Amino acid sequence: MEPITEEFIKILTTESEENIRNWIVNNFDKLPEDLQTAILGTFFEEALNTASQDLSERTDYFQQILDTHQNLISLKKRLEDKIRELQIKEEIDKL
């Protein structure tokens, strides 16, 4: 095992996530290619998961807006129907 790989394993087991990321950024080009590929895959997967979660949250938010809009349309229709009903009742009472 190369010394840089041993150092990386030690960093992984002793440091915070932020320190690990900083170490990777500063030493990435010194790591063996297979380890670089694995790290890039991990970072890519993490980015996809974050993007997916953000998209899911936005979708939920817009669904709530759509639901609220549909409820308001329904409420408006019921109010209009009630107004028409009252107007008809007034007309009948005048007769």
ABEGO torsion letter per residue (X at the ends): XBAAAAAAAAAAAABBAAAAAAAAAAAAAABBAAAAAAAAAAAAAAAAAAAAAAAAAAAAAAAAAAAAAAAAAAAAAAAAAAAAAAAAAAAAAAX
